[in-house]
Amino acid sequence: MANVKVFVPYGAVGLNCTEEAFEAGLAMKPDIISSDAGSTDSGPYYLGSGHGKYSIGDVKRDLKRMVLGAHKLGIPMTIGSAGTCGSDEGVDTACELIREICEEAGIHKKIAKIYSQQDSNVIKQKYCDGMINALHGAPEISEKTFDECSTIVALLGAEAYEEAFKNGAEIIIGGRSTDTAVIAAYPLMKGCDPASCWHAAKTVECGGVCTSAGLQGGVFMEVDEKGFTIKAVQPGSTVSAYSVSAHLIYENSNPIQLTEPGIQIDTSNSTYTELSETEVRVEGTTIEYFPYTLKLEGSGPVGYQTVSMAGIRDRKVMQDPMKWVDAVSRAGIEKLEKAGISSDSYHFWLRPYGYNGVSGMEVPEGYVPNEVLMMLTVTADTQEMATQITKAFNPLLLHYNMFEGKQMPSYAFIFSPAEMERGAIYEFKLYHTVSVKDPLELVRFSYENI
């Protein structure tokens, strides 16, 4: 009877877990250690630039635990969406770190690198062939969109990881993948119930979040031919039918179904049985198969940005901060127009944090803040222009007087210099699916022995 035990120590490689949780996970004798390593949750910059979110030191720490722990037990390990965004750079950086770890420890491994970053011309041709479809909320696209993307990735399904296993890989570093694929692949390959493999992987994708321990507590799943069991790892932590079932809602628009490349699981008839305070058994999940598609994510640069922030406690301004925001905005536009800078050559927003800077919504009647942080953000075609415009607003943020008969006020910038150049900024341009004849059609593999 097929049975696979998977230890998932992290919600993402670089986020850490406690030493107690990691050692407890190893003591449970897993067949594999797996972890997601990325996401688009942190915005389009990481995908657009191809750079990772977490510090190299934190990533190496987490990878070292996985590499040495898997070596100690003689089992494989996998990570997916390497380098946060799963770009080719992210895969190569993770491989460099793992190579260092193996050399420092004097151990030898066969490593598979799975690349999912795409050639824009290939994806553009798929679009011309009618093979690309929009997901809900996706932006309108044209052939030009693919050239505007600095990075395009196609999220790997489980098949890419299974292929690497079949080729003898002991450590697999995946490019951008679905959060579940990197975890579901091994039990799927070993013959466990497919619906349970995907459902279990979805439950543990964020590490210990489905347990009382939270993000740094790790989690353990055991899958067989009938269902799966979720086990708390952090000593003293618990898991419940509620915490396990609830995770299907996380980053998923449907609380009953989950769609992955080529499949959809349904939990309408799933049962959640609390075996103890630390174990929950799940059975009854079903699966349906569909024509194979991969999700596409694309991001590209849309300008350069400079930010400036000023703190204000003026009681008159606090009576209605939006009047001050509107007055300064008008004064800034007028000043720039007189300098020959048209308002259609840049974009800016001025928001009062502590009032309604987060939501932009109306505040409760009578609400008067004690103080606000006025944040000016300017976007333009060049960094030089963005900073020039921000500097033009500088004296307005510091001294603008909107009250007749009142002496010129002086507010306070948060930093000196007041202008902070953010560099290139990015936006998501692709949120679509691409149809493929073969799950590996858009996947590239590279193997090396360390």
Secondary structure as the mmCIF struct_conf table of DSSP 4:
data_model
#
loop_
_struct_conf.conf_type_id
_struct_conf.id
_struct_conf.beg_label_comp_id
_struct_conf.beg_label_asym_id
_struct_conf.beg_label_seq_id
_struct_conf.end_label_comp_id
_struct_conf.end_label_asym_id
_struct_conf.end_label_seq_id
STRN STRN1 ASN A 3 VAL A 8
BEND BEND1 GLY A 11 ALA A 12
TURN_TY1_P TURN_TY1_P1 VAL A 13 GLY A 14
BEND BEND2 LEU A 15 LEU A 15
HELX_RH_AL_P HELX_RH_AL_P1 GLU A 19 ALA A 27
TURN_TY1_P TURN_TY1_P2 MET A 28 MET A 28
BEND BEND3 ASP A 31 ASP A 31
STRN STRN2 ILE A 32 GLY A 38
BEND BEND4 THR A 40 THR A 40
TURN_TY1_P TURN_TY1_P3 ASP A 41 SER A 42
HELX_RH_AL_P HELX_RH_AL_P2 PRO A 44 SER A 49
BEND BEND5 LYS A 53 TYR A 54
HELX_RH_AL_P HELX_RH_AL_P3 ILE A 56 LEU A 73
TURN_TY1_P TURN_TY1_P4 GLY A 74 GLY A 74
STRN STRN3 MET A 77 THR A 84
TURN_TY1_P TURN_TY1_P5 CYS A 85 CYS A 85
HELX_RH_AL_P HELX_RH_AL_P4 ASP A 88 ALA A 105
TURN_TY1_P TURN_TY1_P6 GLY A 106 GLY A 106
STRN STRN4 LYS A 110 TYR A 115
STRN STRN5 GLN A 117 GLN A 117
HELX_RH_AL_P HELX_RH_AL_P5 SER A 120 CYS A 128
TURN_TY1_P TURN_TY1_P7 ASP A 129 GLY A 130
STRN STRN6 ILE A 132 ALA A 134
HELX_LH_PP_P HELX_LH_PP_P1 LEU A 135 LEU A 135
TURN_TY1_P TURN_TY1_P8 HIS A 136 GLY A 137
HELX_LH_PP_P HELX_LH_PP_P2 ALA A 138 GLU A 140
HELX_RH_AL_P HELX_RH_AL_P6 GLU A 143 GLU A 148
BEND BEND6 SER A 150 SER A 150
STRN STRN7 THR A 151 ALA A 154
STRN STRN8 LEU A 156 LEU A 156
HELX_RH_AL_P HELX_RH_AL_P7 ALA A 158 LYS A 166
TURN_TY1_P TURN_TY1_P9 ASN A 167 GLY A 168
BEND BEND7 GLU A 170 GLU A 170
STRN STRN9 ILE A 171 GLY A 174
BEND BEND8 GLY A 175 ARG A 176
STRN STRN10 SER A 177 SER A 177
TURN_TY1_P TURN_TY1_P10 ASP A 179 THR A 180
HELX_RH_AL_P HELX_RH_AL_P8 ALA A 181 MET A 189
TURN_TY1_P TURN_TY1_P11 LYS A 190 GLY A 191
HELX_RH_AL_P HELX_RH_AL_P9 PRO A 194 VAL A 204
TURN_TY1_P TURN_TY1_P12 GLU A 205 CYS A 206
HELX_RH_3T_P HELX_RH_3T_P1 GLY A 207 CYS A 210
BEND BEND9 THR A 211 THR A 211
TURN_TY1_P TURN_TY1_P13 SER A 212 ALA A 213
HELX_RH_3T_P HELX_RH_3T_P2 LEU A 215 GLY A 217
STRN STRN11 VAL A 219 ASP A 224
BEND BEND10 GLU A 225 LYS A 226
STRN STRN12 GLY A 227 ALA A 232
BEND BEND11 GLN A 234 GLN A 234
TURN_TY1_P TURN_TY1_P14 PRO A 235 GLY A 236
HELX_RH_AL_P HELX_RH_AL_P10 ALA A 241 ALA A 246
HELX_RH_3T_P HELX_RH_3T_P3 HIS A 247 ILE A 249
TURN_TY1_P TURN_TY1_P15 TYR A 250 GLU A 251
BEND BEND12 SER A 253 SER A 253
BEND BEND13 PRO A 255 ILE A 256
STRN STRN13 GLN A 257 GLU A 260
TURN_TY1_P TURN_TY1_P16 PRO A 261 GLY A 262
STRN STRN14 ILE A 263 ASP A 266
TURN_TY1_P TURN_TY1_P17 SER A 268 ASN A 269
STRN STRN15 THR A 271 SER A 276
TURN_TY1_P TURN_TY1_P18 GLU A 277 THR A 278
STRN STRN16 GLU A 279 GLU A 283
STRN STRN17 THR A 286 TYR A 289
STRN STRN18 THR A 293 ILE A 312
HELX_RH_AL_P HELX_RH_AL_P11 ARG A 315 GLN A 319
HELX_RH_AL_P HELX_RH_AL_P12 PRO A 321 LYS A 338
TURN_TY1_P TURN_TY1_P19 ALA A 339 GLY A 340
HELX_RH_3T_P HELX_RH_3T_P4 SER A 343 SER A 345
STRN STRN19 TYR A 346 TYR A 353
TURN_TY1_P TURN_TY1_P20 GLY A 354 SER A 359
HELX_LH_PP_P HELX_LH_PP_P3 MET A 361 PRO A 364
TURN_TY1_P TURN_TY1_P21 GLU A 365 GLY A 366
BEND BEND14 ASN A 370 ASN A 370
STRN STRN20 VAL A 372 ALA A 380
BEND BEND15 ASP A 381 THR A 382
HELX_RH_AL_P HELX_RH_AL_P13 GLN A 383 HIS A 399
BEND BEND16 PHE A 403 PHE A 403
TURN_TY1_P TURN_TY1_P22 GLU A 404 GLY A 405
HELX_LH_PP_P HELX_LH_PP_P4 LYS A 406 PRO A 409
STRN STRN21 ALA A 412 PHE A 413
BEND BEND17 ILE A 414 ALA A 418
STRN STRN22 MET A 420 SER A 435
BEND BEND18 LYS A 437 ASP A 438
TURN_TY1_P TURN_TY1_P23 PRO A 439 LEU A 442
STRN STRN23 ARG A 444 ASN A 449
#
